Amino acid sequence: MFQSDLVTLTRVLRDDLAPRTRTESVVLSDRPHARLVRYGTADQLDRARETGAVPVLLVPPLAVPADCYDLAPGVSPANSVVEFLLDSGTVPYVIDFGDVGRADRGLGFEDYFDTFVPRAIGEAIDDFRGGSDAVDLMGWSLGGTLSFLTAAYDRNLPIRSIIGIGTPLNYMKIPPYPLVRAVFGPTGGRPATYVLRALAGVPAPIVRTVYRSFAWQRELKKPWYILNNLDDTAALERMQVIDRFQRSLPGYPGRVTEQMFVNFILGDELSRGRVEFEDHTVDLTSITAPVFMVGSPRDPIAPFAAVAHGEKLFTASSHVEFHTVASSHLGLLTGPDAERFTWPAIAAFRARLDADQL
C-alpha cells in the first residue's frame, strides 16, 4: 500500500475525508418541530423573484434529518437536491421537524399535515414575495406521504403540485406488513400498540439499525469497498456522506408510530385513499393538483409496487406522472442515479407546469 493510500485510509477511518459542506441558508422561523429555512444567496433569491419561478417547499420524512436534501453540496457525484434546485433557478425552502424524544410522544400525523406544513407553505410564500403565489411540495419517502396528506386535507392551500420520491402508498406491498396485519389484525393491534406507547415511539438507535439493515450487503462489504477504492476519492467521499446521514437519523414520535401501525398497516387505509385520524379525515383521492412520483424496482424500503400504487390512487388529479429509476431508496433522491434520471424528470415536469401557466 502506497503512502497516499494510507493517508486516504486514515482519513476514512477518522471520518474527515468528505468535506462537511452546507449550502448557504437563512432561518426564517424557529418553532419547535417546524423550523423553516430558505436556501440560496440574496442574488439567487432576487433572480427567482424576477422570473417568478415557483418556489419548492421540501418536506423531509419523519425520523430523517432535513439535511437529507443537502447532504454534501459541491461533492461529486451530486449529493444535494438543494443545489440542483438552485442551479435551475428555483428557491428551495425546507421545513425541519428536528429531533424527537419521549416528550414528543403525543405528536401525530395531524400535527404535521394540519399545522406544521401548511404554516410553512404560507411563510414561504410570504417570504418569496415574487410572481408566484403557490409552492411545489417535494417530499422523499414519508415526506411525500406528509405532502400528499397536507394537499388532500386542505385543498385550498396554495399548492401547485406534489412531488413524491420513493413514497410508499400501499403498505400491503411492503414485506412483511401483510403478515403483520394477519397476526395483529384480529386484536386491533394489541399488544403491539402497548409496546409502542411504552417506548413512546421508535428511538433513534433502533431507526438507525433498521435503516442500515436494509442495506446489509453494503455494510458487510464495506471494508473491501474501502480497500478497493483507495484511489477513488469521490467514491469514498460519497460512502462517508451516506454513513454520516445514517448516523444522524432521529426517532419516530410515539403517536405517529401508532398511527402508521394502526392506520397504514392494520387498517390499510392509505392504499384505499381515505385515512381516519381520530378528528381528521383525509381523502387522498380528492387531490386535484398535478402529481409526480418516482419509484424503484431496487428499493427495499419503498418497494416499486407500493410507490406505483399512486397511479391508481390519485384519480382526481389533473395530471399524474410516474417515473421508474433503478436505484436504492436514498439513490432516488441524491447521488449519480438521481442526477442522471430523477432530477431531470422533476425539472421537465415543473417546466411543463410553468408552460401551462403562460
C-alpha positions in Angstrom: 0.0 0.0 0.0 1.4 3.4 -1.0 1.7 6.2 1.5 -1.1 8.2 -0.3 -3.3 5.2 0.2 -2.5 5.1 3.9 -3.4 8.7 4.2 -6.7 8.2 2.5 -7.5 5.2 4.7 -6.6 7.1 7.8 -9.0 10.0 6.7 -11.8 7.5 6.0 -11.4 5.9 9.5 -11.3 9.4 11.1 -14.4 10.4 9.1 -12.8 13.5 7.7 -12.4 12.6 4.0 -15.7 14.0 2.7 -16.0 17.8 3.3 -18.7 18.9 5.6 -20.3 21.5 3.3 -23.7 23.1 3.5 -25.5 25.4 1.1 -25.9 29.0 2.3 -29.2 29.4 4.1 -31.3 31.7 6.2 -33.6 30.6 9.1 -36.9 32.2 8.7 -38.7 30.8 11.7 -37.5 28.6 14.5 -40.6 27.0 16.1 -40.3 23.6 17.8 -40.6 20.8 15.2 -41.2 23.4 12.4 -38.0 25.3 11.7 -38.3 26.9 8.3 -35.1 27.5 6.3 -34.6 29.2 2.9 -31.6 28.2 0.9 -29.5 30.3 -1.5 -27.9 33.7 -1.7 -29.7 37.0 -1.9 -28.8 37.2 -5.6 -30.4 33.8 -6.2 -33.5 34.9 -4.4 -33.7 38.1 -6.4 -33.3 36.3 -9.7 -36.0 33.8 -8.8 -38.3 36.6 -7.8 -37.7 38.4 -11.1 -38.5 35.4 -13.1 -41.5 34.3 -11.0 -40.1 30.8 -10.5 -42.4 28.8 -8.3 -40.5 28.0 -5.1 -40.2 24.5 -3.7 -41.0 23.5 -0.2 -39.0 20.4 0.8 -40.8 18.2 3.3 -38.4 15.7 5.0 -39.6 12.3 6.1 -40.2 11.7 9.8 -37.2 10.1 11.5 -34.9 11.7 8.9 -33.0 15.0 9.3 -33.9 17.8 6.9 -30.2 17.7 5.8 -31.2 14.8 3.5 -31.9 17.4 0.9 -28.5 19.0 1.2 -26.2 16.1 2.1 -23.0 17.3 0.5 -23.2 20.2 -1.9 -20.1 20.5 -4.2 -19.2 16.9 -3.7 -19.1 14.7 -6.8 -21.3 12.9 -7.7 -24.1 15.4 -6.9 -25.4 14.9 -3.4 -27.7 17.9 -2.9 -31.2 18.4 -4.1 -31.0 21.9 -2.8 -28.0 22.6 -5.1 -29.9 21.1 -8.1 -32.9 23.4 -7.5 -30.8 26.5 -7.0 -28.9 25.7 -10.2 -32.3 25.5 -12.1 -33.3 28.9 -10.8 -35.6 27.7 -8.1 -35.5 28.9 -4.4 -35.9 25.9 -2.1 -37.3 26.1 1.4 -37.2 23.2 3.9 -39.2 22.6 7.0 -37.1 21.0 9.6 -39.0 18.8 12.1 -36.0 18.4 14.3 -35.2 15.6 16.8 -38.0 13.9 18.8 -37.8 12.4 22.3 -40.2 11.0 24.9 -41.6 14.4 25.5 -42.8 14.5 21.9 -44.7 11.2 22.1 -48.0 13.0 21.6 -47.2 14.3 18.1 -49.4 12.7 15.4 -49.7 13.0 11.7 -52.3 15.7 12.0 -49.8 18.0 13.7 -47.7 17.8 10.6 -50.4 18.0 7.8 -52.8 20.4 9.6 -50.3 22.7 11.3 -46.6 22.4 10.6 -46.6 22.0 6.8 -49.5 24.4 6.0 -47.9 27.1 8.1 -44.6 26.6 6.4 -46.3 27.0 3.0 -47.7 30.3 4.0 -44.5 31.6 5.4 -42.5 30.5 2.4 -44.9 32.3 0.0 -44.8 35.5 2.2 -41.0 35.4 2.2 -40.7 34.8 -1.5 -42.8 37.8 -2.5 -42.3 37.1 -6.1 -44.5 36.4 -9.1 -45.7 33.1 -7.6 -48.5 32.7 -5.1 -48.0 28.9 -4.7 -45.4 26.3 -4.0 -44.5 22.9 -5.3 -44.3 20.4 -2.4 -41.5 17.9 -2.7 -41.1 15.0 -0.3 -38.8 12.0 -0.2 -40.2 8.8 1.4 -42.5 9.6 4.3 -42.0 13.2 3.4 -44.0 12.5 0.3 -46.8 11.0 2.4 -46.9 14.2 4.6 -47.1 16.2 1.4 -50.0 14.2 0.0 -51.8 14.3 3.3 -51.4 18.1 3.5 -52.7 18.7 0.0 -55.6 16.3 0.5 -56.7 17.6 3.9 -57.0 21.3 2.8 -57.4 21.6 -1.0 -57.5 25.4 -0.6 -53.8 25.6 0.3 -51.7 27.3 -2.4 -50.0 24.1 -3.7 -49.3 24.0 -7.4 -48.1 20.3 -7.4 -46.9 17.5 -5.2 -43.7 15.6 -6.0 -43.2 12.3 -4.2 -39.8 10.5 -4.4 -39.8 6.8 -3.2 -43.1 7.4 -1.3 -44.9 4.2 -0.4 -48.7 4.5 -0.7 -49.7 0.8 -0.2 -48.2 -0.9 2.8 -49.6 -4.2 1.8 -47.0 -4.2 -0.9 -44.2 -3.9 1.7 -43.0 -7.2 3.2 -43.6 -8.2 6.0 -46.6 -5.9 6.6 -49.2 -8.3 5.2 -48.1 -10.9 7.7 -48.1 -8.3 10.5 -51.6 -7.4 9.6 -52.7 -11.0 9.6 -51.2 -11.6 13.0 -52.2 -8.4 14.8 -55.4 -7.5 12.9 -57.8 -9.7 15.0 -56.6 -8.0 18.2 -56.8 -4.4 16.8 -53.1 -4.1 17.1 -52.8 -5.1 20.7 -50.3 -5.8 22.3 -48.0 -4.1 19.8 -49.6 -0.7 20.4 -49.0 -1.2 24.1 -45.3 -1.7 23.4 -45.2 1.4 21.1 -46.8 3.5 23.8 -44.3 2.2 26.4 -41.4 3.1 24.2 -43.0 6.5 23.3 -42.3 5.8 19.7 -39.2 4.3 18.0 -35.9 5.5 19.5 -33.2 6.8 17.2 -30.8 3.9 17.7 -33.5 1.4 16.5 -34.3 3.6 13.5 -30.6 3.7 12.5 -30.2 0.0 12.9 -33.3 -0.9 10.9 -32.3 1.5 8.1 -28.8 0.0 7.9 -30.2 -3.5 7.9 -32.0 -2.8 4.6 -28.5 -2.4 3.1 -26.8 -5.2 5.0 -24.8 -6.3 1.9 -23.3 -2.8 1.7 -22.4 -2.9 5.4 -20.9 -6.4 5.0 -18.8 -5.4 2.0 -17.7 -2.0 3.3 -14.1 -3.0 4.4 -13.4 -4.5 0.9 -15.1 -1.5 -0.8 -12.8 0.9 1.1 -9.6 -1.0 0.3 -10.6 -1.4 -3.4 -11.3 2.3 -3.8 -8.4 3.9 -2.1 -7.5 5.5 -5.4 -11.1 6.8 -5.9 -11.6 9.6 -3.5 -15.0 10.5 -4.9 -16.4 7.0 -4.2 -15.1 7.1 -0.7 -16.4 10.6 -0.1 -19.9 9.5 -1.1 -19.7 6.5 1.1 -18.8 8.7 4.0 -21.6 11.1 3.3 -24.1 8.2 3.4 -22.6 6.9 6.6 -22.9 10.3 8.3 -26.5 10.5 7.1 -27.3 7.1 8.6 -25.8 8.0 11.9 -27.9 11.2 12.1 -31.4 9.6 11.8 -33.7 10.7 14.7 -36.5 8.6 16.1 -40.3 8.5 15.4 -42.8 10.2 17.7 -45.0 7.7 19.6 -48.4 8.7 18.3 -47.1 8.8 14.7 -45.7 5.3 15.1 -49.0 4.0 16.4 -50.9 5.7 13.6 -48.7 4.1 11.0 -49.2 0.7 12.6 -53.0 1.0 13.0 -54.0 3.2 10.0 -51.4 2.3 7.3 -50.8 -1.4 8.1 -53.7 -2.9 10.1 -56.4 -0.7 8.5 -54.7 -0.5 5.1 -56.3 3.0 4.9 -53.6 4.7 2.9 -53.9 2.4 -0.1 -57.7 2.9 -0.2 -57.3 6.6 -0.1 -59.3 7.5 3.0 -57.4 7.8 6.3 -59.2 8.3 9.6 -57.0 10.1 12.2 -59.5 10.5 15.0 -60.8 14.1 14.4 -59.1 14.4 11.0 -60.3 12.5 7.9 -58.1 12.7 4.8 -59.3 11.8 1.3 -56.3 11.3 -0.9 -58.4 10.6 -3.9 -59.6 14.2 -3.8 -56.2 15.7 -4.7 -56.7 17.7 -7.9 -53.2 19.2 -8.2 -50.6 17.6 -10.6 -48.7 14.7 -9.0 -45.2 13.5 -9.9 -43.8 10.2 -8.5 -40.6 8.2 -8.7 -40.2 4.6 -7.7 -37.5 1.9 -8.0 -37.6 -1.9 -8.5 -34.4 -2.0 -6.4 -35.8 -0.1 -3.4 -36.4 -2.5 -0.4 -37.7 0.3 1.9 -40.4 1.5 -0.5 -40.9 -1.3 -3.0 -41.9 -0.4 -6.5 -45.5 -1.7 -6.3 -46.1 0.3 -3.1 -45.0 3.5 -4.8 -46.7 2.9 -8.1 -50.0 2.4 -6.3 -50.2 6.2 -6.5 -51.2 5.9 -10.2 -54.4 4.2 -9.0 -54.9 6.4 -6.0 -54.9 10.0 -7.4 -57.9 9.7 -9.7 -58.9 13.3 -9.3 -55.5 14.8 -10.1 -55.3 16.9 -13.2 -52.1 15.1 -14.2 -50.3 12.0 -12.7 -46.8 11.2 -13.8 -44.8 8.2 -12.7 -41.1 7.5 -13.4 -39.1 4.4 -12.8 -35.5 4.9 -11.7 -33.4 1.8 -10.8 -31.7 2.8 -7.7 -31.6 2.5 -3.9 -34.1 4.3 -1.6 -31.6 7.1 -1.0 -30.3 6.9 -4.5 -33.7 8.0 -5.9 -33.1 11.3 -4.1 -29.4 12.0 -4.3 -26.3 10.7 -6.0 -25.5 9.7 -9.6 -28.8 8.0 -10.3 -30.8 11.0 -9.1 -28.6 13.4 -11.0 -29.0 11.4 -14.3 -32.7 10.4 -14.0 -34.7 11.7 -11.1 -33.7 15.4 -11.2 -34.1 15.9 -14.9 -37.5 14.3 -14.8 -38.5 16.6 -12.0 -37.2 19.6 -13.9 -39.1 18.6 -17.0 -42.3 18.1 -15.0 -42.0 21.6 -13.4 -41.1 23.1 -16.8 -44.4 21.8 -18.2 -46.3 23.3 -15.3 -44.6 26.6 -16.0 -45.5 26.5 -19.6 -49.2 25.7 -18.8 -49.3 28.9 -16.7 -48.2 31.2 -19.5 
